[in-house]
Amino acid sequence: MKRFSLVPAFAALVVAPSARASLTPAMDLAELTETADQIVVAEVGKVECQWDKDHHTIFSTVDMQVHETWKGTPPADGKIALRQPGGAVGEIEMTVVGMPSFTVGERALLFLHKARIVGMGQGKRHLRWEATGKRWLAAPADNSTAVHVDRRGQIMGVAPSAPESLDDLRSQVRALLEK
């Protein structure tokens, strides 16, 4: 399969304003919650990829069944559809560094603004069932493109976090929404 990326590999080697385009400001749970107009736990039902009308960009449409709505109005039919750049059509795959990917059957906690993921990969937390603890665990957010900028303008990456129980995250988000 042929692959290409919107962020060329050499961009990481060059310090230039265009290289910063692939970086996103780091967002903590409070910022994700405040920015999102909808926070849901949803399961992926279908992922379809297609070219745009000019055949320049591949977009993925992700159809999801909502299981829980923590913020915003629950969809009337219980479904949401996300559209984002990236995906594979035939032999060609387009990757957008930092953009979350989705797999049919996957369950995730999503922070959305106008049906788009907030903060790129930071706004999606993959969920897995932990049979021994009989609970859902949320994987750490993808912070691969998230950065902090200190007072001197120095760019610093974000340290990885540990998985958290979905119940704990739900409680934290509800507490933030009550403020």
Buried (B, 14 or more C-beta within 10 A) or exposed (E): EEEEBBBEEEBEEEEEEEBEEBBBEBBEBEBBBBBBEBBBBBBBEEBEBEBEEEEEBBBBBBBBBBEEBBBEEEBEEEEBEBEBBBBBBEEBBBBBBBBBBBEEEBBBBBBBBEEEBBBBBBBBBBBEEEEEEEEBBBBBBBBBBBBEEEEEEEEEEBEEEEBBBBEEBBEBBEEBEEE
